[in-house]
Amino acid sequence: MPTYVYRREDGSIFEMEQRITDPPLTHCPTTGQRVERLITGSAGLIFKGSGFYLTDYARKGSSNSANGSKAKSEASSESKSD
């Protein structure tokens, strides 16, 4: 569930977990003060690291499969010569 940030009438801020389909709060559940929901700029999903696409999905598999097929053909030719 997403976490929403609200500001009370006195200026204090609190967070509340709510469903996306729930209506925004109009009063604080603990103090009863009127509240307004704040728009925050935080991201829900953050990838940290050095280039996920460059390091994780590079074409290393295609070069290994080419070497693997050469090794298989060499092994099969050795077994045929025996």
PDB file of N, CA, C and O in Angstrom:
ATOM      1  N   MET A   1       0.837  -1.184   0.000  1.00  0.00           N
ATOM      2  CA  MET A   1       0.000   0.000   0.000  1.00  0.00           C
ATOM      3  C   MET A   1       0.880   1.245   0.000  1.00  0.00           C
ATOM      4  O   MET A   1       1.933   1.266   0.637  1.00  0.00           O
ATOM      5  N   PRO A   2       0.456   2.263  -0.702  1.00  0.00           N
ATOM      6  CA  PRO A   2       1.240   3.497  -0.728  1.00  0.00           C
ATOM      7  C   PRO A   2       1.150   4.250   0.596  1.00  0.00           C
ATOM      8  O   PRO A   2       0.168   4.135   1.331  1.00  0.00           O
ATOM      9  N   THR A   3       2.181   5.009   0.878  1.00  0.00           N
ATOM     10  CA  THR A   3       2.222   5.857   2.060  1.00  0.00           C
ATOM     11  C   THR A   3       2.005   7.294   1.630  1.00  0.00           C
ATOM     12  O   THR A   3       2.734   7.810   0.783  1.00  0.00           O
ATOM     13  N   TYR A   4       1.005   7.942   2.210  1.00  0.00           N
ATOM     14  CA  TYR A   4       0.686   9.331   1.889  1.00  0.00           C
ATOM     15  C   TYR A   4       1.120  10.225   3.037  1.00  0.00           C
ATOM     16  O   TYR A   4       1.094   9.816   4.197  1.00  0.00           O
ATOM     17  N   VAL A   5       1.518  11.449   2.710  1.00  0.00           N
ATOM     18  CA  VAL A   5       1.968  12.423   3.699  1.00  0.00           C
ATOM     19  C   VAL A   5       0.876  13.476   3.858  1.00  0.00           C
ATOM     20  O   VAL A   5       0.367  14.016   2.875  1.00  0.00           O
ATOM     21  N   TYR A   6       0.525  13.759   5.112  1.00  0.00           N
ATOM     22  CA  TYR A   6      -0.501  14.748   5.432  1.00  0.00           C
ATOM     23  C   TYR A   6       0.085  15.817   6.350  1.00  0.00           C
ATOM     24  O   TYR A   6       1.003  15.555   7.127  1.00  0.00           O
ATOM     25  N   ARG A   7      -0.476  17.049   6.241  1.00  0.00           N
ATOM     26  CA  ARG A   7      -0.081  18.141   7.135  1.00  0.00           C
ATOM     27  C   ARG A   7      -1.307  18.573   7.940  1.00  0.00           C
ATOM     28  O   ARG A   7      -2.371  18.848   7.385  1.00  0.00           O
ATOM     29  N   ARG A   8      -1.130  18.625   9.274  1.00  0.00           N
ATOM     30  CA  ARG A   8      -2.206  19.072  10.158  1.00  0.00           C
ATOM     31  C   ARG A   8      -2.308  20.591  10.144  1.00  0.00           C
ATOM     32  O   ARG A   8      -1.448  21.276   9.591  1.00  0.00           O
ATOM     33  N   GLU A   9      -3.380  21.116  10.766  1.00  0.00           N
ATOM     34  CA  GLU A   9      -3.583  22.564  10.861  1.00  0.00           C
ATOM     35  C   GLU A   9      -2.446  23.259  11.596  1.00  0.00           C
ATOM     36  O   GLU A   9      -2.102  24.396  11.275  1.00  0.00           O
ATOM     37  N   ASP A  10      -1.857  22.579  12.584  1.00  0.00           N
ATOM     38  CA  ASP A  10      -0.773  23.198  13.355  1.00  0.00           C
ATOM     39  C   ASP A  10       0.575  23.137  12.633  1.00  0.00           C
ATOM     40  O   ASP A  10       1.574  23.632  13.155  1.00  0.00           O
ATOM     41  N   GLY A  11       0.615  22.537  11.441  1.00  0.00           N
ATOM     42  CA  GLY A  11       1.839  22.483  10.645  1.00  0.00           C
ATOM     43  C   GLY A  11       2.625  21.198  10.787  1.00  0.00           C
ATOM     44  O   GLY A  11       3.571  20.970  10.033  1.00  0.00           O
ATOM     45  N   SER A  12       2.255  20.350  11.741  1.00  0.00           N
ATOM     46  CA  SER A  12       2.972  19.084  11.894  1.00  0.00           C
ATOM     47  C   SER A  12       2.582  18.133  10.764  1.00  0.00           C
ATOM     48  O   SER A  12       1.498  18.233  10.188  1.00  0.00           O
ATOM     49  N   ILE A  13       3.483  17.223  10.468  1.00  0.00           N
ATOM     50  CA  ILE A  13       3.324  16.310   9.330  1.00  0.00           C
ATOM     51  C   ILE A  13       3.285  14.875   9.846  1.00  0.00           C
ATOM     52  O   ILE A  13       4.005  14.525  10.782  1.00  0.00           O
ATOM     53  N   PHE A  14       2.441  14.048   9.232  1.00  0.00           N
ATOM     54  CA  PHE A  14       2.413  12.627   9.556  1.00  0.00           C
ATOM     55  C   PHE A  14       2.179  11.832   8.274  1.00  0.00           C
ATOM     56  O   PHE A  14       1.730  12.371   7.263  1.00  0.00           O
ATOM     57  N   GLU A  15       2.494  10.542   8.340  1.00  0.00           N
ATOM     58  CA  GLU A  15       2.322   9.642   7.198  1.00  0.00           C
ATOM     59  C   GLU A  15       1.232   8.630   7.509  1.00  0.00           C
ATOM     60  O   GLU A  15       1.038   8.238   8.660  1.00  0.00           O
ATOM     61  N   MET A  16       0.524   8.215   6.467  1.00  0.00           N
ATOM     62  CA  MET A  16      -0.552   7.248   6.635  1.00  0.00           C
ATOM     63  C   MET A  16      -0.543   6.294   5.444  1.00  0.00           C
ATOM     64  O   MET A  16      -0.513   6.729   4.292  1.00  0.00           O
ATOM     65  N   GLU A  17      -0.571   4.993   5.726  1.00  0.00           N
ATOM     66  CA  GLU A  17      -0.687   3.996   4.658  1.00  0.00           C
ATOM     67  C   GLU A  17      -2.158   3.847   4.305  1.00  0.00           C
ATOM     68  O   GLU A  17      -2.992   3.593   5.173  1.00  0.00           O
ATOM     69  N   GLN A  18      -2.470   4.006   3.021  1.00  0.00           N
ATOM     70  CA  GLN A  18      -3.841   3.882   2.545  1.00  0.00           C
ATOM     71  C   GLN A  18      -3.847   3.180   1.200  1.00  0.00           C
ATOM     72  O   GLN A  18      -2.848   3.172   0.481  1.00  0.00           O
ATOM     73  N   ARG A  19      -4.972   2.601   0.877  1.00  0.00           N
ATOM     74  CA  ARG A  19      -5.140   2.045  -0.462  1.00  0.00           C
ATOM     75  C   ARG A  19      -5.281   3.188  -1.457  1.00  0.00           C
ATOM     76  O   ARG A  19      -5.669   4.298  -1.094  1.00  0.00           O
ATOM     77  N   ILE A  20      -4.967   2.909  -2.694  1.00  0.00           N
ATOM     78  CA  ILE A  20      -5.082   3.928  -3.734  1.00  0.00           C
ATOM     79  C   ILE A  20      -6.540   4.329  -3.923  1.00  0.00           C
ATOM     80  O   ILE A  20      -6.833   5.480  -4.247  1.00  0.00           O
ATOM     81  N   THR A  21      -7.441   3.396  -3.725  1.00  0.00           N
ATOM     82  CA  THR A  21      -8.860   3.669  -3.931  1.00  0.00           C
ATOM     83  C   THR A  21      -9.510   4.398  -2.759  1.00  0.00           C
ATOM     84  O   THR A  21     -10.626   4.896  -2.902  1.00  0.00           O
ATOM     85  N   ASP A  22      -8.840   4.476  -1.596  1.00  0.00           N
ATOM     86  CA  ASP A  22      -9.398   5.184  -0.439  1.00  0.00           C
ATOM     87  C   ASP A  22      -9.403   6.684  -0.684  1.00  0.00           C
ATOM     88  O   ASP A  22      -8.472   7.211  -1.292  1.00  0.00           O
ATOM     89  N   PRO A  23     -10.445   7.385  -0.216  1.00  0.00           N
ATOM     90  CA  PRO A  23     -10.446   8.848  -0.352  1.00  0.00           C
ATOM     91  C   PRO A  23      -9.416   9.469   0.588  1.00  0.00           C
ATOM     92  O   PRO A  23      -9.090   8.872   1.614  1.00  0.00           O
ATOM     93  N   PRO A  24      -8.899  10.652   0.264  1.00  0.00           N
ATOM     94  CA  PRO A  24      -7.928  11.294   1.151  1.00  0.00           C
ATOM     95  C   PRO A  24      -8.562  11.631   2.503  1.00  0.00           C
ATOM     96  O   PRO A  24      -9.763  11.884   2.593  1.00  0.00           O
ATOM     97  N   LEU A  25      -7.739  11.630   3.544  1.00  0.00           N
ATOM     98  CA  LEU A  25      -8.228  11.985   4.877  1.00  0.00           C
ATOM     99  C   LEU A  25      -8.597  13.460   4.919  1.00  0.00           C
ATOM    100  O   LEU A  25      -7.984  14.281   4.237  1.00  0.00           O
ATOM    101  N   THR A  26      -9.599  13.792   5.721  1.00  0.00           N
ATOM    102  CA  THR A  26      -9.957  15.197   5.933  1.00  0.00           C
ATOM    103  C   THR A  26      -9.617  15.635   7.351  1.00  0.00           C
ATOM    104  O   THR A  26      -9.428  16.823   7.611  1.00  0.00           O
ATOM    105  N   HIS A  27      -9.539  14.657   8.282  1.00  0.00           N
ATOM    106  CA  HIS A  27      -9.198  14.943   9.674  1.00  0.00           C
ATOM    107  C   HIS A  27      -8.154  13.937  10.153  1.00  0.00           C
ATOM    108  O   HIS A  27      -8.147  12.783   9.725  1.00  0.00           O
ATOM    109  N   CYS A  28      -7.274  14.388  11.044  1.00  0.00           N
ATOM    110  CA  CYS A  28      -6.241  13.516  11.608  1.00  0.00           C
ATOM    111  C   CYS A  28      -6.904  12.475  12.506  1.00  0.00           C
ATOM    112  O   CYS A  28      -7.746  12.830  13.330  1.00  0.00           O
ATOM    113  N   PRO A  29      -6.543  11.192  12.365  1.00  0.00           N
ATOM    114  CA  PRO A  29      -7.167  10.160  13.192  1.00  0.00           C
ATOM    115  C   PRO A  29      -6.766  10.244  14.667  1.00  0.00           C
ATOM    116  O   PRO A  29      -7.485   9.721  15.518  1.00  0.00           O
ATOM    117  N   THR A  30      -5.639  10.886  14.995  1.00  0.00           N
ATOM    118  CA  THR A  30      -5.207  10.956  16.397  1.00  0.00           C
ATOM    119  C   THR A  30      -5.609  12.259  17.080  1.00  0.00           C
ATOM    120  O   THR A  30      -5.993  12.241  18.250  1.00  0.00           O
ATOM    121  N   THR A  31      -5.529  13.393  16.376  1.00  0.00           N
ATOM    122  CA  THR A  31      -5.818  14.685  17.011  1.00  0.00           C
ATOM    123  C   THR A  31      -7.156  15.277  16.594  1.00  0.00           C
ATOM    124  O   THR A  31      -7.687  16.139  17.294  1.00  0.00           O
ATOM    125  N   GLY A  32      -7.706  14.841  15.483  1.00  0.00           N
ATOM    126  CA  GLY A  32      -8.968  15.377  15.002  1.00  0.00           C
ATOM    127  C   GLY A  32      -8.839  16.677  14.226  1.00  0.00           C
ATOM    128  O   GLY A  32      -9.848  17.229  13.788  1.00  0.00           O
ATOM    129  N   GLN A  33      -7.620  17.181  14.045  1.00  0.00           N
ATOM    130  CA  GLN A  33      -7.401  18.421  13.293  1.00  0.00           C
ATOM    131  C   GLN A  33      -7.666  18.190  11.810  1.00  0.00           C
ATOM    132  O   GLN A  33      -7.545  17.072  11.309  1.00  0.00           O
ATOM    133  N   ARG A  34      -8.025  19.258  11.124  1.00  0.00           N
ATOM    134  CA  ARG A  34      -8.186  19.181   9.668  1.00  0.00           C
ATOM    135  C   ARG A  34      -6.811  18.974   9.042  1.00  0.00           C
ATOM    136  O   ARG A  34      -5.815  19.512   9.526  1.00  0.00           O
ATOM    137  N   VAL A  35      -6.760  18.189   7.961  1.00  0.00           N
ATOM    138  CA  VAL A  35      -5.491  17.879   7.301  1.00  0.00           C
ATOM    139  C   VAL A  35      -5.624  18.080   5.805  1.00  0.00           C
ATOM    140  O   VAL A  35      -6.724  18.101   5.253  1.00  0.00           O
ATOM    141  N   GLU A  36      -4.462  18.228   5.157  1.00  0.00           N
ATOM    142  CA  GLU A  36      -4.399  18.236   3.697  1.00  0.00           C
ATOM    143  C   GLU A  36      -3.295  17.291   3.268  1.00  0.00           C
ATOM    144  O   GLU A  36      -2.252  17.194   3.915  1.00  0.00           O
ATOM    145  N   ARG A  37      -3.538  16.596   2.169  1.00  0.00           N
ATOM    146  CA  ARG A  37      -2.541  15.650   1.666  1.00  0.00           C
ATOM    147  C   ARG A  37      -1.504  16.407   0.862  1.00  0.00           C
ATOM    148  O   ARG A  37      -1.841  17.257   0.037  1.00  0.00           O
ATOM    149  N   LEU A  38      -0.240  16.093   1.105  1.00  0.00           N
ATOM    150  CA  LEU A  38       0.867  16.744   0.414  1.00  0.00           C
ATOM    151  C   LEU A  38       1.317  15.890  -0.759  1.00  0.00           C
ATOM    152  O   LEU A  38       1.220  14.664  -0.726  1.00  0.00           O
ATOM    153  N   ILE A  39       1.803  16.544  -1.777  1.00  0.00           N
ATOM    154  CA  ILE A  39       2.385  15.855  -2.926  1.00  0.00           C
ATOM    155  C   ILE A  39       3.876  15.719  -2.656  1.00  0.00           C
ATOM    156  O   ILE A  39       4.567  16.714  -2.439  1.00  0.00           O
ATOM    157  N   THR A  40       4.363  14.500  -2.669  1.00  0.00           N
ATOM    158  CA  THR A  40       5.788  14.271  -2.433  1.00  0.00           C
ATOM    159  C   THR A  40       6.447  13.833  -3.727  1.00  0.00           C
ATOM    160  O   THR A  40       5.790  13.289  -4.613  1.00  0.00           O
ATOM    161  N   GLY A  41       7.738  14.070  -3.834  1.00  0.00           N
ATOM    162  CA  GLY A  41       8.475  13.738  -5.043  1.00  0.00           C
ATOM    163  C   GLY A  41       9.287  12.474  -4.923  1.00  0.00           C
ATOM    164  O   GLY A  41      10.176  12.234  -5.740  1.00  0.00           O
ATOM    165  N   SER A  42       9.005  11.658  -3.925  1.00  0.00           N
ATOM    166  CA  SER A  42       9.802  10.449  -3.767  1.00  0.00           C
ATOM    167  C   SER A  42       9.391   9.399  -4.793  1.00  0.00           C
ATOM    168  O   SER A  42       8.235   9.330  -5.211  1.00  0.00           O
ATOM    169  N   ALA A  43      10.351   8.598  -5.181  1.00  0.00           N
ATOM    170  CA  ALA A  43      10.100   7.538  -6.159  1.00  0.00           C
ATOM    171  C   ALA A  43       9.710   6.263  -5.434  1.00  0.00           C
ATOM    172  O   ALA A  43      10.217   5.976  -4.349  1.00  0.00           O
ATOM    173  N   GLY A  44       8.821   5.509  -6.027  1.00  0.00           N
ATOM    174  CA  GLY A  44       8.402   4.259  -5.435  1.00  0.00           C
ATOM    175  C   GLY A  44       9.377   3.129  -5.672  1.00  0.00           C
ATOM    176  O   GLY A  44       9.422   2.172  -4.900  1.00  0.00           O
ATOM    177  N   LEU A  45      10.153   3.229  -6.723  1.00  0.00           N
ATOM    178  CA  LEU A  45      11.082   2.175  -7.090  1.00  0.00           C
ATOM    179  C   LEU A  45      12.382   2.807  -7.539  1.00  0.00           C
ATOM    180  O   LEU A  45      12.398   3.625  -8.459  1.00  0.00           O
ATOM    181  N   ILE A  46      13.475   2.428  -6.889  1.00  0.00           N
ATOM    182  CA  ILE A  46      14.771   3.020  -7.204  1.00  0.00           C
ATOM    183  C   ILE A  46      15.754   1.895  -7.512  1.00  0.00           C
ATOM    184  O   ILE A  46      15.920   0.975  -6.711  1.00  0.00           O
ATOM    185  N   PHE A  47      16.401   1.968  -8.664  1.00  0.00           N
ATOM    186  CA  PHE A  47      17.454   1.028  -9.024  1.00  0.00           C
ATOM    187  C   PHE A  47      18.788   1.673  -8.703  1.00  0.00           C
ATOM    188  O   PHE A  47      19.093   2.757  -9.199  1.00  0.00           O
ATOM    189  N   LYS A  48      19.580   1.016  -7.881  1.00  0.00           N
ATOM    190  CA  LYS A  48      20.898   1.542  -7.554  1.00  0.00           C
ATOM    191  C   LYS A  48      21.947   0.624  -8.167  1.00  0.00           C
ATOM    192  O   LYS A  48      21.774  -0.595  -8.192  1.00  0.00           O
ATOM    193  N   GLY A  49      23.012   1.198  -8.650  1.00  0.00           N
ATOM    194  CA  GLY A  49      24.067   0.401  -9.240  1.00  0.00           C
ATOM    195  C   GLY A  49      24.617   1.074 -10.474  1.00  0.00           C
ATOM    196  O   GLY A  49      24.257   2.207 -10.793  1.00  0.00           O
ATOM    197  N   SER A  50      25.478   0.379 -11.154  1.00  0.00           N
ATOM    198  CA  SER A  50      26.131   0.972 -12.318  1.00  0.00           C
ATOM    199  C   SER A  50      25.589   0.344 -13.588  1.00  0.00           C
ATOM    200  O   SER A  50      26.116  -0.666 -14.055  1.00  0.00           O
ATOM    201  N   GLY A  51      24.562   0.918 -14.142  1.00  0.00           N
ATOM    202  CA  GLY A  51      24.052   0.527 -15.453  1.00  0.00           C
ATOM    203  C   GLY A  51      23.492  -0.864 -15.534  1.00  0.00           C
ATOM    204  O   GLY A  51      24.185  -1.782 -15.971  1.00  0.00           O
ATOM    205  N   PHE A  52      22.266  -1.046 -15.127  1.00  0.00           N
ATOM    206  CA  PHE A  52      21.665  -2.365 -15.154  1.00  0.00           C
ATOM    207  C   PHE A  52      21.595  -2.941 -16.560  1.00  0.00           C
ATOM    208  O   PHE A  52      21.839  -4.131 -16.756  1.00  0.00           O
ATOM    209  N   TYR A  53      21.268  -2.115 -17.531  1.00  0.00           N
ATOM    210  CA  TYR A  53      21.144  -2.630 -18.890  1.00  0.00           C
ATOM    211  C   TYR A  53      22.494  -2.987 -19.488  1.00  0.00           C
ATOM    212  O   TYR A  53      22.601  -3.956 -20.239  1.00  0.00           O
ATOM    213  N   LEU A  54      23.520  -2.219 -19.168  1.00  0.00           N
ATOM    214  CA  LEU A  54      24.832  -2.492 -19.745  1.00  0.00           C
ATOM    215  C   LEU A  54      25.495  -3.698 -19.104  1.00  0.00           C
ATOM    216  O   LEU A  54      26.128  -4.491 -19.802  1.00  0.00           O
ATOM    217  N   THR A  55      25.368  -3.856 -17.799  1.00  0.00           N
ATOM    218  CA  THR A  55      26.084  -4.933 -17.130  1.00  0.00           C
ATOM    219  C   THR A  55      25.271  -6.214 -17.016  1.00  0.00           C
ATOM    220  O   THR A  55      25.835  -7.307 -17.069  1.00  0.00           O
ATOM    221  N   ASP A  56      23.969  -6.101 -16.863  1.00  0.00           N
ATOM    222  CA  ASP A  56      23.165  -7.294 -16.641  1.00  0.00           C
ATOM    223  C   ASP A  56      22.661  -7.943 -17.916  1.00  0.00           C
ATOM    224  O   ASP A  56      22.485  -9.161 -17.958  1.00  0.00           O
ATOM    225  N   TYR A  57      22.427  -7.160 -18.950  1.00  0.00           N
ATOM    226  CA  TYR A  57      21.824  -7.697 -20.153  1.00  0.00           C
ATOM    227  C   TYR A  57      22.740  -7.553 -21.366  1.00  0.00           C
ATOM    228  O   TYR A  57      22.267  -7.398 -22.492  1.00  0.00           O
ATOM    229  N   ALA A  58      24.016  -7.602 -21.140  1.00  0.00           N
ATOM    230  CA  ALA A  58      24.954  -7.512 -22.259  1.00  0.00           C
ATOM    231  C   ALA A  58      24.906  -8.811 -23.063  1.00  0.00           C
ATOM    232  O   ALA A  58      24.318  -9.797 -22.618  1.00  0.00           O
ATOM    233  N   ARG A  59      25.512  -8.811 -24.222  1.00  0.00           N
ATOM    234  CA  ARG A  59      25.478  -9.986 -25.104  1.00  0.00           C
ATOM    235  C   ARG A  59      26.567 -10.986 -24.746  1.00  0.00           C
ATOM    236  O   ARG A  59      27.218 -11.545 -25.629  1.00  0.00           O
ATOM    237  N   LYS A  60      26.760 -11.206 -23.486  1.00  0.00           N
ATOM    238  CA  LYS A  60      27.758 -12.184 -23.067  1.00  0.00           C
ATOM    239  C   LYS A  60      27.282 -13.602 -23.343  1.00  0.00           C
ATOM    240  O   LYS A  60      28.096 -14.486 -23.607  1.00  0.00           O
ATOM    241  N   GLY A  61      25.995 -13.826 -23.285  1.00  0.00           N
ATOM    242  CA  GLY A  61      25.438 -15.156 -23.514  1.00  0.00           C
ATOM    243  C   GLY A  61      25.642 -15.640 -24.935  1.00  0.00           C
ATOM    244  O   GLY A  61      25.858 -16.833 -25.147  1.00  0.00           O
ATOM    245  N   SER A  62      25.581 -14.746 -25.921  1.00  0.00           N
ATOM    246  CA  SER A  62      25.726 -15.172 -27.309  1.00  0.00           C
ATOM    247  C   SER A  62      27.156 -15.607 -27.606  1.00  0.00           C
ATOM    248  O   SER A  62      27.358 -16.537 -28.386  1.00  0.00           O
ATOM    249  N   SER A  63      28.145 -14.964 -27.009  1.00  0.00           N
ATOM    250  CA  SER A  63      29.529 -15.368 -27.253  1.00  0.00           C
ATOM    251  C   SER A  63      29.824 -16.687 -26.548  1.00  0.00           C
ATOM    252  O   SER A  63      30.579 -17.509 -27.069  1.00  0.00           O
ATOM    253  N   ASN A  64      29.241 -16.901 -25.373  1.00  0.00           N
ATOM    254  CA  ASN A  64      29.444 -18.164 -24.673  1.00  0.00           C
ATOM    255  C   ASN A  64      28.775 -19.310 -25.409  1.00  0.00           C
ATOM    256  O   ASN A  64      29.311 -20.418 -25.447  1.00  0.00           O
ATOM    257  N   SER A  65      27.620 -19.064 -25.990  1.00  0.00           N
ATOM    258  CA  SER A  65      26.950 -20.143 -26.710  1.00  0.00           C
ATOM    259  C   SER A  65      27.724 -20.493 -27.981  1.00  0.00           C
ATOM    260  O   SER A  65      27.732 -21.652 -28.395  1.00  0.00           O
ATOM    261  N   ALA A  66      28.371 -19.510 -28.604  1.00  0.00           N
ATOM    262  CA  ALA A  66      29.177 -19.796 -29.787  1.00  0.00           C
ATOM    263  C   ALA A  66      30.390 -20.637 -29.398  1.00  0.00           C
ATOM    264  O   ALA A  66      30.736 -21.582 -30.107  1.00  0.00           O
ATOM    265  N   ASN A  67      31.033 -20.308 -28.292  1.00  0.00           N
ATOM    266  CA  ASN A  67      32.166 -21.101 -27.822  1.00  0.00           C
ATOM    267  C   ASN A  67      31.705 -22.486 -27.393  1.00  0.00           C
ATOM    268  O   ASN A  67      32.422 -23.467 -27.589  1.00  0.00           O
ATOM    269  N   GLY A  68      30.528 -22.573 -26.816  1.00  0.00           N
ATOM    270  CA  GLY A  68      30.003 -23.862 -26.385  1.00  0.00           C
ATOM    271  C   GLY A  68      29.735 -24.772 -27.558  1.00  0.00           C
ATOM    272  O   GLY A  68      29.963 -25.977 -27.455  1.00  0.00           O
ATOM    273  N   SER A  69      29.256 -24.239 -28.681  1.00  0.00           N
ATOM    274  CA  SER A  69      28.986 -25.080 -29.844  1.00  0.00           C
ATOM    275  C   SER A  69      30.294 -25.554 -30.472  1.00  0.00           C
ATOM    276  O   SER A  69      30.354 -26.668 -30.994  1.00  0.00           O
ATOM    277  N   LYS A  70      31.353 -24.724 -30.431  1.00  0.00           N
ATOM    278  CA  LYS A  70      32.651 -25.157 -30.946  1.00  0.00           C
ATOM    279  C   LYS A  70      33.204 -26.285 -30.094  1.00  0.00           C
ATOM    280  O   LYS A  70      33.753 -27.252 -30.622  1.00  0.00           O
ATOM    281  N   ALA A  71      33.063 -26.169 -28.788  1.00  0.00           N
ATOM    282  CA  ALA A  71      33.575 -27.205 -27.895  1.00  0.00           C
ATOM    283  C   ALA A  71      32.822 -28.509 -28.118  1.00  0.00           C
ATOM    284  O   ALA A  71      33.420 -29.583 -28.068  1.00  0.00           O
ATOM    285  N   LYS A  72      31.521 -28.429 -28.363  1.00  0.00           N
ATOM    286  CA  LYS A  72      30.741 -29.631 -28.609  1.00  0.00           C
ATOM    287  C   LYS A  72      31.166 -30.297 -29.915  1.00  0.00           C
ATOM    288  O   LYS A  72      31.247 -31.523 -29.984  1.00  0.00           O
ATOM    289  N   SER A  73      31.439 -29.496 -30.960  1.00  0.00           N
ATOM    290  CA  SER A  73      31.831 -30.084 -32.239  1.00  0.00           C
ATOM    291  C   SER A  73      33.214 -30.721 -32.131  1.00  0.00           C
ATOM    292  O   SER A  73      33.466 -31.753 -32.752  1.00  0.00           O
ATOM    293  N   GLU A  74      34.118 -30.115 -31.347  1.00  0.00           N
ATOM    294  CA  GLU A  74      35.442 -30.710 -31.158  1.00  0.00           C
ATOM    295  C   GLU A  74      35.325 -32.024 -30.399  1.00  0.00           C
ATOM    296  O   GLU A  74      36.001 -32.999 -30.727  1.00  0.00           O
ATOM    297  N   ALA A  75      34.468 -32.049 -29.385  1.00  0.00           N
ATOM    298  CA  ALA A  75      34.295 -33.268 -28.599  1.00  0.00           C
ATOM    299  C   ALA A  75      33.682 -34.371 -29.453  1.00  0.00           C
ATOM    300  O   ALA A  75      34.059 -35.536 -29.317  1.00  0.00           O
ATOM    301  N   SER A  76      32.756 -34.027 -30.319  1.00  0.00           N
ATOM    302  CA  SER A  76      32.131 -35.052 -31.159  1.00  0.00           C
ATOM    303  C   SER A  76      33.119 -35.570 -32.200  1.00  0.00           C
ATOM    304  O   SER A  76      33.077 -36.752 -32.542  1.00  0.00           O
ATOM    305  N   SER A  77      34.012 -34.715 -32.716  1.00  0.00           N
ATOM    306  CA  SER A  77      34.986 -35.179 -33.701  1.00  0.00           C
ATOM    307  C   SER A  77      36.024 -36.082 -33.046  1.00  0.00           C
ATOM    308  O   SER A  77      36.517 -37.017 -33.677  1.00  0.00           O
ATOM    309  N   GLU A  78      36.361 -35.811 -31.779  1.00  0.00           N
ATOM    310  CA  GLU A  78      37.303 -36.678 -31.079  1.00  0.00           C
ATOM    311  C   GLU A  78      36.690 -38.050 -30.836  1.00  0.00           C
ATOM    312  O   GLU A  78      37.375 -39.065 -30.965  1.00  0.00           O
ATOM    313  N   SER A  79      35.428 -38.091 -30.491  1.00  0.00           N
ATOM    314  CA  SER A  79      34.798 -39.384 -30.223  1.00  0.00           C
ATOM    315  C   SER A  79      34.630 -40.191 -31.511  1.00  0.00           C
ATOM    316  O   SER A  79      34.647 -41.421 -31.465  1.00  0.00           O
ATOM    317  N   LYS A  80      34.471 -39.536 -32.645  1.00  0.00           N
ATOM    318  CA  LYS A  80      34.330 -40.237 -33.913  1.00  0.00           C
ATOM    319  C   LYS A  80      35.659 -40.843 -34.350  1.00  0.00           C
ATOM    320  O   LYS A  80      35.664 -41.899 -34.982  1.00  0.00           O
ATOM    321  N   SER A  81      36.780 -40.209 -34.033  1.00  0.00           N
ATOM    322  CA  SER A  81      38.071 -40.712 -34.479  1.00  0.00           C
ATOM    323  C   SER A  81      38.496 -41.952 -33.714  1.00  0.00           C
ATOM    324  O   SER A  81      39.359 -42.693 -34.184  1.00  0.00           O
ATOM    325  N   ASP A  82      37.911 -42.200 -32.538  1.00  0.00           N
ATOM    326  CA  ASP A  82      38.295 -43.383 -31.762  1.00  0.00           C
ATOM    327  C   ASP A  82      37.783 -44.632 -32.335  1.00  0.00           C
ATOM    328  O   ASP A  82      38.027 -45.708 -31.788  1.00  0.00           O
TER     329      ASP A  82
END
